[in-house]
Amino acid sequence: TAACCNALLTGAALYGIYRYFYGGICRCTTRLDGLVIIITGPTSGIGKALSFLLVERGASLVLACRDLEKGNQLKNKLKKYNSNNAKIFVKQLNLQSFSSIIKFAEDINSTFNEIYALVNNAGVFFHEQKLTEDGFDITFQVNYLGPFVLTHHLLKTLKKSDHARVVNVASEAHRTVNVYDLKAITKCQTDFRTHYKAYGVSKLALVLFSRQLAKKLKNTNILVNAVNPGNVETAIYRYFPPLCNPFLYALQWPVRTIVVKRPHQGAQSLLHSLLTSNRSTGQYISDCKLALPSSIALNDSLAEEYYDLTMQLLSDIFTTESDC
Ligand SMILES: NC(=O)c1ccc[n+]([C@@H]2O[C@H](COP(=O)([O-])OP(=O)(O)OC[C@H]3O[C@@H](n4cnc5c(N)ncnc54)[C@H](OP(=O)(O)O)[C@@H]3O)[C@@H](O)[C@H]2O)c1
C-alpha cells in the first residue's frame, strides 16, 4: 500500500507540474468566419500551429512565408481542416529585406478591402550576426524593424475593418536587456554583443513598439498587443548550441517534455489575443491573460523615444508622414 501511495503521489505531482508548464488555454468560442488574418512565419512552430487553430475557426488566412514551397505544403494540409471553405493565400515575405516587405504589403493592400488581423510571428533566435541587404543586424531586422515596417504599411487596410488587431509575438527574453543595449543598436549595427542579447533587444523593442503604436492608434479600431507564447519546442533553437547538438538535446529531452510547451500550446495566447472580447491595447499578454512586462517595457517616454529613433533609422522608407 505504501508503494501504491507513493506512486499515486508521484503521479499527481508530475501531473501538477505538467499542467503548470502547459500554460494558459484559450477558452474563447468566437468564430472568425469571413475575416482575413495575416500570419508571418506560418511554416513552422507556433505560427504553423496557430494557422490550424484559425482555419478551424473559419478565418481566411494569408500565409506570409519566406519559402513558398513550404507555404504551399502547409496550405494543402490546412485544406483538410477548412470546413468553412475559407480562402487560404500563400504569399512571399522575407523580413530580411525591406523591398520584400513593401512589395508584400502593396500586394495585400491591393488584394483585400479589409484585414482583421496581422500576427507578427516570424522570428529568429541566436542567429549568426550578419547584416541584411538593408544594413541592419539580422535579428534586429527580422524580429523588430521588419514587423515595424510591415505593420505601418498595412495600417490603411487594417483601418478599414470594423475591428482590427495587431499581435506582436514577443518573449520573456525582453527582460534580459537594459536601456543601454536597447539604444546601442540604433547607433551601430555591426558592433553588437552576444546573440542572446541581440534577441532580447529585438523583443524589448517589439514590446515598446506595441505600447507606443497602441497609444498612437487609441482613437481607431485597431488593438495592438505584445504576446508571450512561453517556452515552446520549435525549430527556433536551430542555431542554439545547447539544443541543436543532438547529444545535448537528448540529455535534456526528459525534462523538456514536461517543462517546454508544444507548438499548439504556445499558440494559445496568440489565439486568445485575436479572439478575446477584452479590448485592452498596448498590453503584454502571457498565458491567455494580461501580464506585466519588465519595468523598462512599461516606460511610456522610452516607448515614444524609441519609436522616433526607429523612424529615424528607417527614414529612407518613411519619407512621408506615417499613416498613424
Ligand atoms: N519557441 C519559443 O520558445 C519562443 C519563445 C518566445 C518567443 N518565441 C517567438 O515566437 C515566434 C515564432 O517562433 P517559433 O518558436 O515558432 O520558431 P520557428 O519554428 O523557427 O518559426 C519561425 C518562423 O519564422 C520564419 N522566418 C524566419 N526568418 C524569416 C524571415 N527572414 N522572413 C520571413 N519569415 C521568417 C520561419 O520561416 P521558415 O519556416 O522558412 O524557417 C518560420 O516560419 C518568434 O517570434 C519567436 O521569437 C518563441
Ligand as a Chemical Component Dictionary entry (heavy atoms), coordinates in Angstrom:
data_LIG
# 
_chem_comp.id                   LIG 
_chem_comp.type                 NON-POLYMER 
_chem_comp.pdbx_formal_charge   0 
_chem_comp.three_letter_code    LIG 
# 
loop_
_chem_comp_atom.comp_id 
_chem_comp_atom.atom_id 
_chem_comp_atom.alt_atom_id 
_chem_comp_atom.type_symbol 
_chem_comp_atom.charge 
_chem_comp_atom.model_Cartn_x 
_chem_comp_atom.model_Cartn_y 
_chem_comp_atom.model_Cartn_z 
_chem_comp_atom.pdbx_ordinal 
LIG N1  N1  N 0  9.866  28.832 -29.300 1  
LIG C1  C1  C 0  9.967  29.553 -28.187 2  
LIG O1  O1  O 0  10.332 29.041 -27.111 3  
LIG C2  C2  C 0  9.636  31.014 -28.217 4  
LIG C3  C3  C 0  9.642  31.715 -27.004 5  
LIG C4  C4  C 0  9.318  33.060 -27.011 6  
LIG C5  C5  C 0  9.008  33.684 -28.200 7  
LIG N2  N2  N 1  9.017  32.990 -29.366 8  
LIG C6  C6  C 0  8.698  33.711 -30.605 9  
LIG O2  O2  O 0  7.681  33.028 -31.306 10 
LIG C7  C7  C 0  7.780  33.338 -32.698 11 
LIG C8  C8  C 0  7.672  32.061 -33.504 12 
LIG O3  O3  O 0  8.803  31.280 -33.218 13 
LIG P1  P1  P 0  8.830  29.678 -33.278 14 
LIG O4  O4  O 0  9.314  29.238 -31.969 15 
LIG O5  O5  O -1 7.579  29.143 -33.829 16 
LIG O6  O6  O 0  10.063 29.484 -34.299 17 
LIG P2  P2  P 0  10.215 28.690 -35.668 18 
LIG O7  O7  O 0  9.602  27.352 -35.566 19 
LIG O8  O8  O 0  11.655 28.791 -36.019 20 
LIG O9  O9  O 0  9.355  29.570 -36.672 21 
LIG C9  C9  C 0  9.801  30.831 -37.087 22 
LIG C10 C10 C 0  9.108  31.212 -38.374 23 
LIG O10 O10 O 0  9.659  32.473 -38.812 24 
LIG C11 C11 C 0  10.011 32.347 -40.179 25 
LIG N3  N3  N 0  11.108 33.255 -40.530 26 
LIG C12 C12 C 0  12.366 33.273 -40.058 27 
LIG N4  N4  N 0  13.092 34.215 -40.684 28 
LIG C13 C13 C 0  12.260 34.825 -41.556 29 
LIG C14 C14 C 0  12.418 35.857 -42.497 30 
LIG N5  N5  N 0  13.592 36.449 -42.709 31 
LIG N6  N6  N 0  11.343 36.238 -43.227 32 
LIG C15 C15 C 0  10.153 35.631 -43.060 33 
LIG N7  N7  N 0  9.945  34.629 -42.204 34 
LIG C16 C16 C 0  10.993 34.226 -41.462 35 
LIG C17 C17 C 0  10.427 30.889 -40.342 36 
LIG O11 O11 O 0  10.397 30.514 -41.704 37 
LIG P3  P3  P 0  10.948 29.066 -42.174 38 
LIG O12 O12 O 0  9.860  28.087 -41.861 39 
LIG O13 O13 O 0  11.162 29.251 -43.638 40 
LIG O14 O14 O 0  12.200 28.797 -41.402 41 
LIG C18 C18 C 0  9.359  30.208 -39.501 42 
LIG O15 O15 O 0  8.180  30.018 -40.240 43 
LIG C19 C19 C 0  9.102  34.076 -32.863 44 
LIG O16 O16 O 0  8.856  35.457 -32.964 45 
LIG C20 C20 C 0  9.844  33.776 -31.586 46 
LIG O17 O17 O 0  10.777 34.774 -31.244 47 
LIG C21 C21 C 0  9.317  31.664 -29.399 48 
# 
loop_
_chem_comp_bond.comp_id 
_chem_comp_bond.atom_id_1 
_chem_comp_bond.atom_id_2 
_chem_comp_bond.value_order 
_chem_comp_bond.pdbx_ordinal 
LIG N1  C1  SING 1  
LIG C1  O1  DOUB 2  
LIG C1  C2  SING 3  
LIG C2  C3  SING 4  
LIG C2  C21 DOUB 5  
LIG C3  C4  DOUB 6  
LIG C4  C5  SING 7  
LIG C5  N2  DOUB 8  
LIG N2  C6  SING 9  
LIG N2  C21 SING 10 
LIG C6  O2  SING 11 
LIG C6  C20 SING 12 
LIG O2  C7  SING 13 
LIG C7  C8  SING 14 
LIG C7  C19 SING 15 
LIG C8  O3  SING 16 
LIG O3  P1  SING 17 
LIG P1  O4  DOUB 18 
LIG P1  O5  SING 19 
LIG P1  O6  SING 20 
LIG O6  P2  SING 21 
LIG P2  O7  DOUB 22 
LIG P2  O8  SING 23 
LIG P2  O9  SING 24 
LIG O9  C9  SING 25 
LIG C9  C10 SING 26 
LIG C10 O10 SING 27 
LIG C10 C18 SING 28 
LIG O10 C11 SING 29 
LIG C11 N3  SING 30 
LIG C11 C17 SING 31 
LIG N3  C12 SING 32 
LIG N3  C16 SING 33 
LIG C12 N4  DOUB 34 
LIG N4  C13 SING 35 
LIG C13 C14 SING 36 
LIG C13 C16 DOUB 37 
LIG C14 N5  SING 38 
LIG C14 N6  DOUB 39 
LIG N6  C15 SING 40 
LIG C15 N7  DOUB 41 
LIG N7  C16 SING 42 
LIG C17 O11 SING 43 
LIG C17 C18 SING 44 
LIG O11 P3  SING 45 
LIG P3  O12 DOUB 46 
LIG P3  O13 SING 47 
LIG P3  O14 SING 48 
LIG C18 O15 SING 49 
LIG C19 O16 SING 50 
LIG C19 C20 SING 51 
LIG C20 O17 SING 52 
# 
